[in-house]
C-alpha cells in the first residue's frame, strides 16, 4: 500500500470564511466546493508528511498545521495587511527555517515557513 494524499480537515460553521485566508492571501486554488466542504489546494507536487510534536519549537505552542511558502516575508505582509492575527515571528529558527504563526479565520494556529 502507498499513501497517495493527506488532507487536513478543519471544522467550521462558516465555510466561506476560508476564502480570504487560504485563497486570497495564500493563493491556493478552490479545487472543490459542495457548500458543506470547500477544498483549497494546488496542482503542484508536494511531499506527504505528518508531524507529531510536544511543542512548536523555540518553546512555542504546537501549530495545527504548517504551510511552506517560497517567501515568508511576502506571506507575513499579506497576512498583516489582511488583518489576520500574527502570534509569533517572523523568526529565523536554529533548525534552518524562517517562519511566523498566524490564526486562520477558524482559530487554527498556522505555521507559515520557508527553509533558509
C-alpha positions in Angstrom: 0.0 0.0 0.0 1.1 3.6 -0.8 -0.3 6.7 0.9 -1.2 9.0 -2.0 -2.5 12.0 -0.3 -3.1 13.5 3.2 -5.9 16.0 3.6 -6.3 18.4 6.6 -9.9 18.9 7.6 -10.9 22.0 9.6 -14.3 22.0 11.3 -16.0 25.3 10.6 -19.6 26.7 10.6 -18.7 29.5 8.0 -17.1 27.7 5.1 -16.9 30.9 3.0 -14.6 32.5 5.6 -11.7 30.3 4.4 -11.5 32.1 1.1 -9.8 35.2 2.4 -7.1 33.3 4.2 -6.4 30.3 2.0 -7.3 31.6 -1.4 -6.9 35.4 -1.4 -3.8 35.6 0.8 -2.0 32.3 0.4 -3.0 31.9 -3.3 -4.4 28.4 -3.2 -6.9 27.4 -5.8 -10.5 26.4 -4.9 -10.5 22.8 -6.0 -13.9 21.7 -4.8 -16.9 23.4 -3.3 -20.0 21.4 -2.3 -21.4 24.1 0.1 -20.7 22.0 3.2 -17.0 21.5 2.2 -14.5 23.6 0.3 -11.1 22.3 -0.6 -8.2 24.6 -1.4 -5.0 23.3 -2.9 -2.5 23.3 -5.7 -1.7 21.0 -8.6 2.0 21.3 -7.7 3.5 18.1 -6.4 4.1 18.1 -2.7 5.7 15.8 -0.1 3.5 13.8 2.2 4.2 14.4 5.9 2.6 14.1 9.3 4.4 15.7 12.2 3.8 14.7 15.9 5.1 17.2 18.3 5.2 18.2 22.0 5.7 21.9 21.1 6.3 24.0 18.1 10.0 24.6 18.6 11.6 27.6 20.3 9.1 27.0 23.2 6.1 27.9 21.0 2.7 26.1 21.0 2.3 23.2 18.6 0.7 24.6 15.4 -2.4 22.9 14.0 -0.9 22.9 10.5 2.3 24.1 8.7 2.4 25.7 5.3 5.6 26.0 3.4 5.9 29.1 1.1 8.6 30.4 -1.1 8.8 33.8 0.6 7.9 34.2 4.3 8.2 37.9 4.3 5.6 38.4 1.5 3.2 36.0 3.2 3.7 37.8 6.5 3.0 41.2 4.9 -0.1 39.8 3.1 -1.4 38.3 6.4 -0.9 41.5 8.3 -2.5 43.6 5.6 -5.5 41.3 5.5 -5.9 41.7 9.3 -5.0 38.2 10.4 -3.6 37.9 13.9 0.2 37.2 13.9 1.1 35.2 17.1 4.8 34.7 16.6 7.6 35.9 14.4 8.7 36.2 11.8 11.8 34.4 13.2 14.9 32.7 11.8 15.0 29.4 13.7 18.2 27.5 14.5 17.0 24.4 12.5 17.1 26.4 9.3 13.6 27.8 8.7 12.2 31.3 8.7 8.6 31.3 10.0 5.7 33.0 11.7 2.5 31.9 13.3 -0.9 33.3 12.4 -4.5 32.4 13.3 -6.8 31.4 10.4 -10.5 32.5 10.5 -11.4 29.4 12.5 -8.8 30.0 15.3 -6.3 27.4 14.0 -2.7 28.1 14.6 -0.9 28.1 11.3 2.9 27.9 11.0 3.9 29.7 7.7 7.5 28.8 6.9 10.3 28.7 4.3 13.6 26.8 4.5 16.6 29.1 4.6 
